[in-house]
C-alpha cells in the first residue's frame, strides 16, 4: 500500500517524488490540520477529496488508475506547503 503523510517524515523536503503501480491503494495520513488539494482528478479512483482537514485523520479507499499519469498532491499547513509528485506506472523502480 502506498502511504503518504503530512507533514512528511523528513520535513526538510517540500517536494517528494513517489511511484505507485497500477491499482496500488493509497492512504493519506494527516498529522497536522491543513488544506489538501491535487492537480489530476482522475489519477486515483475514486477521486480523493480536497479541502480543509482537521488532524489526526487518515483517508483510505483510493486506487491508482491503470494508466500512466502524474498527480501532485499539495498540503498547506502551519505556513508551509508540502508536495508529493506521484507517478503512476505499470512498474516502479526498485
SULWOHU-V681936 format. One record per run of one state. SS is the DSSP state (H for helix, E for strand, L for the rest). FROM is the first residue (numbers start at 1). TO is the last residue. If there is no record, write none. Layout:
BEGIN
ss = (SS | SS)
from = (FROM | FROM)
to = (TO | TO)
END
This chain:
BEGIN
ss = (L | E | L | E | L | E | L | E | L | E | L | E | L | E | L | E | L | E | L)
from = (1 | 2 | 7 | 15 | 22 | 25 | 31 | 34 | 39 | 44 | 46 | 51 | 54 | 57 | 65 | 69 | 78 | 80 | 90)
to = (1 | 6 | 14 | 21 | 24 | 30 | 33 | 38 | 43 | 45 | 50 | 53 | 56 | 64 | 68 | 77 | 79 | 89 | 94)
END
